[in-house]
Amino acid sequence: MKSRSAILTALILLVSMFALVFSAQAQEGDELVISPQPCAEPGTLTMWVWDENWATIIGNSIELWKAEYCPGAEVDLQVQPWGQYWDLLTTNAAGGELPDVFNMSQDRFRFYAENGVLLDLQPYFDQYGVDTTLWGTGLVDPYRWGEAGDLYAAPVNWDTIAIFYNKEMFDAAGLEYPTADWTRDDFAAAARALTDPENDVYGAAVYAEYQAGYPNWIAATGVTPVVDADRTMCTLTEPGSLEALNFLKGLYDEGVMPSVSIMGGTSADDAFNFWASGKVAMITGGSWKLSQAVDEVTFDWDVVQLPKHPETGRSRSIVHAVGYVASARTENPDLAANLILFLASDVGQRFFAEGGNVAPANPSPALQQLWVDSFGDTGKNIQAFVDATQDSQGVTVFGEIWDAINSEIVVNIFDLDIPVEDAVAQACAVVEEYLVD
């Protein structure tokens, strides 16, 4: 059995070789989008994540940072399981004892920003020459705070939404497969043609839950779904929201889409399982379902970007990006910011790109292609999820309103048959209790 020091030496050699290979590739024409920088002075940091698999990937990235960019630095990387992660963070935030660096979720960000416990990373991005607009509005705007819109997080990953469709059902109905140029009207026509009441088969199920469902259709109208970017108003009563919801309600009333009761629930998993069982031709689903679809779905299928709105011409996916943030009370703010820069850089993000399943937030086309290629030769249009990041809508909702906008409004409209106008009024009554004054 090898000694611990021998294993560490081998690991450092490995990551050093990786750095040299990556640098050589960059010199051959792949210009770095976000370049890592050497730290000014090493030190010790603590870091929390909630996912074991992510911890392995991030841990490998940190070893490269220590070997090549910050020799002598130490990072105590800890996994706090999801079930207790946020309770621990909330408690520690109140006591001022947060880890130096930790993962953040867009829907949880507001609490920590309001309480002033996060380090403003904007000065460091400026110092390092990072153009934060490169990430795209959907990935980073939910992590901006204050009058100047400073960025408090570097995105780790992205999840976007596309249409999963059953190619065999399209073939049986004599329909051409959808393309990235299809419109909402094309989608509706296909959904109607694919509906088979005699066999209890539906054309579509595209309303379930917040990220994978109805808000994508609202976003295409140009309205920020549910709450505005400043979290000051409920947008469900805006004309664009009402138009999108009534469009979906119309298809439901026609019998083109199943009720929540028939589908088995309001979650994206419920919609996916209903689709995988062959009961519906098209669903909206997240990039996180790709591996499951590749491994488990037995019929011929593919994915395509969401249809474009007939007037705005936009196809807009709800995107969620986990972020790297730092404590405002860290004793090593420069070091924490340097580590975050590295983890978000082309070099640091390559570990995610090659790991598959988790799409790297770094916008380098080479890294995005690595992620697509990590699935192997599937023959599926995985690029559709990458393309969906280009004009995406970030998550602006937050925990206190989650049930009202994630499940209750869905049940009210698509199961209890409550008119859209009444359902949004009910949801907004809850939302408005928690908005920023």
LORORO-708550 format. One record per residue (C-alpha): residue in one letter; x, y, z. Coordinates in steps of 0.001 Angstrom, whole numbers, padded with zeros to 6 digits, always signed. Layout:
BEGIN
aXYZ...
# end
This chain:
BEGIN
m+000000+000000+000000k+001427+003391-000982s+002191+005931+001696r+000060+009057+001963s+003011+011259+000957a+003675+009157-002126i+000053+009421-003172l+000116+013192-002661t+003323+013487-004693a+001777+011491-007512l-001372+013633-007422i+000614+016859-007603l+002602+015457-010533l-000617+014482-012270v-002294+017861-011888s+000934+019596-012925m+001007+017538-016119f-002661+018433-016644a-001844+022135-016328l+000938+021863-018875v-001308+020017-021318f-004106+022557-020864s-001682+025464-021337a-000313+023878-024499q-003812+023456-025877a-004576+027102-025104q-001406+028206-026855e-002488+026261-029916g-005476+028534-030421d-007957+028135-027572e-007927+031617-026038l-008778+031524-022353v-012100+033139-021497i-011402+033421-017773s-007724+033111-016865p-006574+031871-013459q-004160+034074-011532p-001484+033196-008955c-002434+034027-005392a-000613+036887-003671e+000030+034881-000518p-000966+031349+000537g-003059+030658+003592t-005776+028390+004929l-009426+028326+003847t-012491+026296+004729m-014999+025415+002009w-018445+023804+002142v-020301+021972-000616w-023452+019845-000392d-022735+017163-002982e-020260+014276-002672n-019671+014041-006419w-019108+017774-006664a-016705+017558-003741t-014559+015102-005685i-014518+017288-008804i-013922+020508-006862g-011301+018780-004754n-009343+017792-007867s-009567+021360-009109i-008330+022703-005765e-005317+020384-005883l-004351+021904-009223w-004805+025418-007815k-002541+024574-004888a+000097+022971-007091e+000258+025545-009862y-001225+028817-008645c-000979+028918-004845p+001736+026616-003446g+001498+026349+000313a-002242+027046+000477e-004528+024653+002316v-008277+024135+001846d-010409+022161+004278l-013133+020984+001869q-016176+019670+003741v-019386+018049+002512q-022477+019120+004437p-025396+016992+003146w-028219+018907+001482g-030647+018010+004271q-028652+020014+006800y-026599+022345+004595w-028929+025342+004666d-029820+024985+008334l-026119+025036+009191l-025468+028021+006936t-028384+029979+008382t-027252+029271+011927n-023646+030122+011151a-024644+033287+009318a-026393+034525+012434g-023317+033757+014515g-020829+035150+012016e-018997+031853+011599l-019533+030960+007959p-016948+028953+006006d-014566+031082+003937v-015966+029776+000621f-019202+027892+000022n-021775+026991-002604m-024863+029166-003006s-028159+028682-004822q-029879+031500-006743d-033155+031006-004882r-031355+031247-001493f-029048+034157-002295r-031368+036966-001221f-031309+036039+002490y-027514+036133+002710a-027190+039286+000622e-029778+041139+002694n-027969+040209+005874g-024620+041418+004578v-022740+038179+005213l-021315+037724+001706l-018079+039138+000308d-018546+041507-002652l-016526+039815-005402q-016927+042605-007963p-013689+044426-006966y-011780+041176-007411f-013340+040456-010800d-012374+043994-011813q-008849+043499-010489y-008484+040226-012399g-009933+041735-015575v-012926+039376-015686d-015793+040554-017903t-018709+039277-015816t-021128+039707-018725l-019417+036744-020418w-021423+034399-018222g-024764+035671-019545t-027495+037385-017593g-029336+034241-016539l-026323+032769-014790v-025138+035820-012850d-027834+038502-012574p-029596+036702-009689y-026278+036993-007804r-026007+040767-008219w-026837+043031-005300g-026827+046701-004354e-027320+049880-006334a-024268+049202-008503g-025327+045647-009257d-022094+044160-007927l-021584+040444-008441y-021305+038387-005258a-020863+034930-006795a-019069+033154-009590p-021316+030534-011228v-020391+026871-010911n-022716+025280-013430w-025912+025747-015392d-029171+023826-015838t-031336+024793-018796i-034679+023586-020130a-035558+022103-023519i-038277+019947-025044f-037828+016184-024747y-039868+014542-027499n-040804+011019-028561k-039600+010594-032151e-041624+007418-032613m-044840+009315-031876f-043859+011992-034376d-043191+009286-036981a-046543+007596-036321a-048354+010926-036719g-046449+011746-039918l-044944+014879-038392e-041537+016364-039081y-039264+016651-036076p-039120+020108-034493t-036137+022396-035061a-034636+025324-033173d-036655+027670-035392w-040058+026305-034465t-042636+028644-032963r-045231+028414-030239d-047881+027894-032926d-045842+025016-034396f-045632+023477-030941a-049384+023763-030378a-050183+022244-033759a-047842+019314-033105a-049265+018789-029608r-052785+018592-031002a-051750+016171-033746l-049938+013940-031257t-052853+013695-028827d-054613+010326-028954p-057601+010291-026538e-058572+006698-027348n-055219+005456-026040d-054898+008050-023262v-051867+009628-024941y-051311+013363-024640g-049463+015669-026974a-047599+017633-024333a-047045+018272-020624v-045088+021488-020250y-046436+023312-017208a-045042+021380-014225e-043115+023276-011528y-041101+026482-011598q-037866+025846-013482a-038982+023222-015976g-042532+024439-016474y-044774+027433-017075p-042220+030204-016278n-040264+029365-019455w-043298+030353-021504i-043642+033595-019530a-039957+034420-020025a-040354+034158-023805t-042785+037084-023708g-040065+039285-022195v-041549+039280-018674t-039387+038080-015782p-041388+035178-014360v-043148+035393-011003v-041080+038219-009462d-039024+040943-011122a-035243+041079-010991d-035265+043514-008052r-037708+041293-006154t-040069+044229-005663m-043212+043048-007502c-045157+039954-008454t-045193+039728-012251l-047814+037019-012637t-050485+039645-013346e-048434+041239-016148p-049938+040882-019660g-047123+038589-020821s-047619+036252-017884l-051365+036088-018411e-050896+035468-022131a-048464+032593-021557l-050537+030949-018846n-053744+031253-020844f-051969+029705-023850l-051035+026698-021727k-054445+026583-020058g-056054+026562-023497l-054128+023438-024509y-055045+021827-021212d-058736+022664-021708e-058573+021100-025187g-057371+017833-023663v-053941+018175-025234m-052212+018202-021833p-052985+015935-018834s-054122+017193-015457v-051802+017106-012469s-053794+014180-011064i-053418+012145-014252m-049699+012963-014553g-049112+012023-010923g-047810+015294-009476t-046486+018781-010092s-042763+018089-010319a-040470+017851-013327d-039785+014254-012316d-043494+013491-012558a-043581+014912-016085f-040427+013016-017064n-041765+009704-015745f-045066+010240-017558w-043123+010870-020776a-040808+007901-020256s-043872+005661-019843g-045036+006626-023339k-048089+008557-022176v-047088+011973-023545a-045181+012996-026667m-043451+016170-025456i-042370+017549-022107t-040218+020392-020883g-037255+018922-019042g-033942+019972-017593s-030433+019170-018733w-030029+017260-015473k-032371+014563-016850l-030141+013762-019828s-028207+010932-018202q-031405+009286-016988a-032999+009605-020405v-029953+008106-022129d-029820+005199-019667e-033494+004404-019174v-035781+005561-021997t-036477+002687-024369f-038105+004512-027303d-036363+006745-029853w-036241+010320-028554d-034444+013621-028896v-034400+017157-027517v-034965+020559-029095q-034944+024124-027835l-038160+025629-026515p-040357+027115-029258k-040111+030809-030030h-042775+033299-029061p-044634+034455-032211e-044189+038169-031427t-040911+038458-029532g-039195+035718-031528r-037525+034569-028321s-037019+031094-026904r-036076+031599-023260s-035137+028900-020806i-035168+029277-017055v-031552+028665-016075h-030258+027950-012612a-026600+028276-011692v-025107+027291-008367g-022525+029856-007299y-019258+030081-005403v-019477+032755-002694a-017235+033885+000156s-017951+035022+003691a-017747+038755+004313r-015912+037894+007549t-013270+035629+006056e-009803+036378+007397n-008368+035761+003927p-010639+037608+001467d-007944+037942-001211l-007171+034232-001041a-010859+033261-001043a-011483+035426-004108n-008427+033968-005845l-009662+030423-005239i-013119+031321-006538l-011561+032860-009651f-009609+029674-010265l-012627+027422-009758a-014570+029526-012281s-011701+029765-014782d-011220+027751-017958v-008613+025630-016165g-010627+024989-013007q-013902+024342-014823r-012406+021705-017086f-012885+019155-014319f-016659+019704-014458a-016697+019695-018255e-015011+016308-018453g-017022+014850-015573g-020304+014861-017499n-023823+015445-016197v-022908+018807-014596a-022531+021496-017257p-019730+023995-016508a-020752+027638-016186n-017594+028883-017892p-018698+030062-021366s-015651+028741-023239p-016962+026932-026354a-014221+024346-025899l-015412+023542-022379q-019053+023398-023435q-018116+020990-026221l-016212+018859-023720w-019400+018615-021679v-021457+017607-024726d-018828+015030-025715s-018759+013599-022187f-022078+011849-022871g-020526+009843-025677d-022037+009140-029076t-025713+009344-028117g-027024+010787-031375k-029054+013255-029283n-029167+017013-029751i-027480+017778-026434q-026252+021061-027904a-029820+022353-027549f-029244+022766-023813v-026027+024712-024433d-027757+026953-026981a-030500+027630-024437t-028020+029484-022221q-027618+032264-024804d-030898+034027-024026s-031874+032615-020658q-033748+033791-017584g-032146+033390-014164v-033999+032373-011015t-035380+035348-009084v-037728+033490-006730f-036840+032676-003144g-037720+030100-000522e-040613+031786+001263i-042764+031862-001879w-041651+028531-003303d-044750+026432-002610a-047115+029102-003938i-045358+029410-007302n-043907+025925-007698s-046890+023710-006949e-049990+025531-005706i-050507+027658-008828v-049914+024595-011014v-052552+022576-009173n-055008+025480-009210i-054784+025990-012982f-054065+022499-014312d-056026+020337-011897l-058671+022383-010107d-059536+024348-013277i-059340+027713-011529p-059237+030536-014110v-055743+031898-014725e-056623+035382-013497d-057910+034029-010184a-054963+031650-009738v-052340+034362-010284a-054151+036724-007910q-054014+034039-005239a-050311+033377-005883c-049416+037077-005912a-051142+037561-002564v-048580+035172-001086v-045625+036556-003042e-046280+040168-002087e-045936+039396+001611y-042214+038731+001097l-041123+041269-001512v-038419+043882-000965d-039890+047189+000194
# end
